Amino acid sequence: MQADFRIIADCSNNLIDLQICGFYSQADVIRFSAAYDDALTRLDCGPNEHLTLVDMRGMQIQPQTSVGAFRDILSDPHKRSRRLAFVVATSLSRMQIKRAAEGRDARYFTEIEAARAWLLDEDESEVPT
């Protein structure tokens, strides 16, 4: 399955809503990163005050080079969000994204509604991962 993504800048909630699926090459990750940067410019909040929701249920298992490229995106201080939620379908893709998101305070969900609710909840209480 070819790499594909959808990025929505939800300005009313200062939320970047991402859907990523398929198999990513280095060129696909670069294209994704540029689109992500563009979406960030559309938000009204200050740097690192946005929320990020990543629906990766359609993601295939990635080569280590792509996992590393996504790790670079996630560790970029300009892209760092206040809260980060991943929606994952398989345990293997969950393990890959946990490696890519190492060092980030991220939460992992199987339901998009639960992830969105956690992101938009102003109460900073912990949610099981």
C-alpha positions in Angstrom: 0.0 0.0 0.0 1.4 3.4 -1.1 2.0 6.0 1.6 -0.8 8.4 2.1 -1.7 11.0 4.7 -4.3 13.6 5.5 -3.6 16.6 7.8 -6.2 18.9 9.1 -5.4 22.1 11.1 -8.4 22.4 13.6 -7.9 26.0 14.5 -10.8 26.1 17.0 -9.0 23.5 19.2 -5.4 24.2 18.2 -5.3 20.6 17.1 -3.3 19.0 14.3 -5.4 16.0 13.2 -3.2 13.5 11.2 -4.2 10.3 9.4 -1.2 8.3 8.1 -1.4 5.0 6.3 0.6 2.8 4.0 4.3 2.2 3.5 6.6 5.2 3.7 9.9 5.8 1.9 12.3 8.5 2.9 10.8 10.8 0.2 7.3 10.1 1.6 8.4 11.1 5.1 9.9 14.3 3.7 6.7 15.2 1.9 4.7 14.4 5.0 7.0 16.6 7.2 6.6 19.6 4.8 2.8 19.3 4.9 2.9 19.0 8.7 5.0 22.2 8.9 2.4 24.0 6.6 -0.5 22.9 8.8 1.3 24.2 11.9 1.4 27.7 10.4 -2.4 27.7 10.2 -2.9 27.4 13.9 -3.4 30.5 16.1 -1.6 29.3 19.2 2.0 29.9 20.1 4.9 27.5 19.5 4.4 24.0 21.1 1.0 24.9 22.5 -0.9 22.8 19.9 -2.3 19.3 20.3 -1.6 16.4 17.9 -3.8 13.5 17.1 -2.2 10.8 14.9 -4.5 8.1 13.5 -2.1 5.4 12.2 -4.5 2.5 12.1 -3.8 2.1 8.4 -0.1 2.2 8.7 1.9 -0.8 7.6 5.0 -2.0 9.3 7.8 0.4 8.3 11.5 -0.1 7.5 13.9 1.1 10.2 15.0 4.1 8.0 11.4 5.3 7.9 11.0 4.8 11.7 14.1 6.8 12.2 12.8 9.6 9.9 9.5 9.7 11.9 11.6 9.8 15.1 13.4 12.9 13.7 10.0 14.6 13.1 8.8 13.7 16.6 11.9 15.0 18.2 11.9 18.3 16.2 11.4 21.0 18.8 9.5 23.2 16.3 6.9 20.4 15.9 6.6 19.4 19.6 3.0 19.5 20.8 1.6 20.1 24.2 -0.2 16.7 24.0 0.3 13.9 21.6 -2.1 11.0 21.0 -1.6 8.0 18.7 -4.4 5.7 17.6 -3.0 2.3 16.6 -4.4 -0.9 15.4 -1.7 -3.6 15.8 0.8 -4.2 18.5 3.7 -4.3 16.1 2.9 -0.8 14.7 2.4 0.4 18.3 5.9 -0.9 19.2 7.4 0.9 16.1 5.7 4.2 17.0 6.8 3.9 20.7 10.4 3.6 19.4 9.9 6.6 17.2 8.2 8.6 19.9 10.8 7.7 22.6 11.4 10.7 24.9 8.0 12.1 24.1 5.1 12.2 26.6 2.6 10.4 24.3 -0.5 8.3 24.9 -1.6 5.4 22.8 -5.2 4.5 22.0 -7.2 2.0 20.0 -10.3 4.3 19.6 -10.1 7.7 18.0 -12.9 9.1 20.2 -10.9 8.2 23.3 -7.7 9.8 22.0 -9.6 13.0 21.0 -11.3 13.2 24.4 -8.0 12.9 26.2 -6.4 15.6 24.0 -9.2 18.1 24.5 -9.6 17.4 28.2 -8.3 20.3 30.1 -7.8 18.1 33.2 -4.1 17.0 33.0 -4.9 13.7 34.7 -3.2 10.5 33.5 -4.9 8.1 31.2 -3.7 4.5 30.9 -1.6 3.8 27.9 
